[in-house]
Amino acid sequence: MVRTLPSPAAVAELIPSGATVAVGGTGLNRKPMALLKGIVAGGIRDLNIVSFLGSVDVEYLLASGAVADLHSAGVSLDGFGLAPAFRAARQQQSIRFFEWSEASMVAAVEATARGLPSMPCSTAPGSDVVKHNPSLGVYEDPPTGTPTVFATALPIDIALIHAPAADAHGNIYVDGDLGLDGLLARAAKTTIVSFERHPAADPPLAAISRLWIDAVVPAVGGSWPTECHPDALVDLGAVAAWAGSKVLTPEMLERAS
C-alpha cells in the first residue's frame, strides 16, 4: 500500500546518511527540490547521488555539503552554462565523481531493475568514459564476438521523483517526457514521489504504476525552480542568479517569503 507522507520534510526520516539516492527529472525539468530540501533540513549527509542529467538538484546538494559520491551523465544549467558548484567540486576533488554516458547509465539502472548483474550498452568501446568508470568494461558479445561495453548494475536505495499528479491509489501521472523516472522507480528499493495535484484515478493512463511507488507527498511547487509541465514553468531568474553567483549557498534556492 502506498503511504502518504505529511510533508516533504518527512522524507528525511526514510533516508539514512550514506544511502544511494537517485534524483528524478532531467536538466531543468521536474527536479524533486522540495524532497531534496527535506533531506538537507534533516541533516542527511554522505549521500551517493545518482542524477542522470543534473542541474540545480546537484548544485543544491553540493552547496549543502550532502554529497559524497556523484553518478551522472552530465551536470549543467542548460542555457545558463556551467553549474558552478559542480565545477568547483570537480576542480577541488571534494567529492568522488563517476562519469557515465547516457547509454551506459540507462543500462546500469535497467540491469538493477531487471535483477541482472550487468547489461550491454551502445557506448563506444574506445570511449574515455569506459577507461575512467570502474562500472564499465569491454567484453566480447557472446553470440557475435563483437567487443561491447557492459555496464554493471547500479544499486539504488531511494528514488526521489516529482510529478504533476498522483491519484488516491498512488499511481503517478506525468505530462511529457518521463525521462529515466519510470526505470528509477523500478530499480530503487524505495520510491518516493512528490506531486502537484490529485487527478481522478485513471490507472491505464498512469506513467508509473502504484506497484513501484512506496510513498507520495503533496508538494505544490515542489520542483521549483525547475519546470513541472503543465503546472509550473522554470524560474529563469532564479536559475540565472545561481549560475552567475560566485558564492553559492543553499539559501539561494529557497523561495522568498
Disulfide bonds with the S-S distance in Angstrom:
none
